[in-house]
Amino acid sequence: MVWEWIRFIIAAAFLITGLVFEVLAVFGVNRFKKALNRIHAAAMGDTLGILFIFLGLIVMRGFSMDSLKLFLVILFFWLASPVSGHMIGRLEVMTDQHLGELLIIRKEKEEAEDETV
């Protein structure tokens, strides 16, 4: 009986941690302006969120054939997610003409413009 409660608490902690990472990924994707930053936030949040959620499900289910299948899904996702993120980032770099340009605002220039007005 005590072991079941301990297992439930560990599984709940994993599930809540995974949910927090997923929510943070959503805010990261909406916060950043550049596509490459958005890709990074989405990839990291998805990878860690899915890992912790599936670990929680594995602990909740116990060690069985279902746990093995969930582990294989984690393994596949960890192998496929970086590759797909890299390919999307590479496509963005190849198609965005203004990717390398940086917007630099100089304070002296703004002060000079204010003085002339």
N, C-alpha and C positions, 0 to 999 in steps of 0.2 A: 504494500500500500504506500509506504513512504517513497519507494523507488519510482512509482508512477507519478507522484507529485513532483519529485525532483526532475524527472524526465519532462513533465508538462511545463515546469518553470523554465528549464533550459530551452525547450522548443519555443515557448512564448518569447523568450529573450531574443532568440535568433530571428523569429518572424517580425518582431517589432524593429529590430536593427535593420533588417532587409527593407521594411516599409519606410523607415527613415531615410535610407540611402536612395530609394526610388523617389520619394518626395523631394529630396534635395536635388536630385538629377533634373526633375521637372523645373524647379526654380532656377537651376543653373542654365538650362536650355533657354528659358525665357529671359534670363537676365543678360546674357552675353549678346553682343551685337555681331560679332564676326562668326562666320560659319565654322571655321576650324575650332574656335573655342566652344561653340555649341556641340560639335561632334565629340570633343574631349569630355565635356560634362555628361553627355548622354552615354558615352561608352563606359566611363568609369562608374556612373551611377547604376547602369544596367548590370554591369558585370558583378559589382559588389552586392547589389540588391538581390539579384537572382541567386547568387551564392548563398547568402544568409537565409533567404526564404526557403530554398531547397534544403539547406542544412536543418532548418527547423522542421521541415516536413519529414526528413530522414529520421531525426530524433523522435518525432511524434509517432511515426509509423513503427519504429524499431528496426533492427537489422533483419531485412528479409529481401526477397526478390524485388519488391517495390523500391526498396532503398537502393539496390543496385541500379535499377532503371533511372532513378532520380540522379544518382551519381553520374551515370553516363550522360544524362542531359546536361548536367553542370560541365562535364568535361567537353562535350560538343560545343556548348555555348562559349566556354573559355577559349576554345580553339577558333571558332568562327567569328566571334565579335571583334577581335583586333584586326582580322583580315578585312572584314567588311568596313570597319571604321577607317582603315588605311585606304581602301579603295575609294570610299566616298570623299575623304580628304584629298586624295590625289586628283580626283575629278574636279573638285573645287579649285585646286591650285591651277589646274590646266585650263579651266574655263573662265576664271575671274581675271580680268585685265588689270584691275586696280588693287590686287592683293598685296603687292609689295610696297605700296605707297602708305606713308605714315602721315597723319595729320598732326603737325606740331604747332602749338599756339604759343607764341612768345609774349611774355608779359610786357616787355619793353615796346613791342610793336603796338600793343593795345593802348599803352599809356601815351605813346606818340600820337596815335589817332585821336585820343580823347583831348589832348592839348590843342590840336589843330581845329577842333570843332568849337 
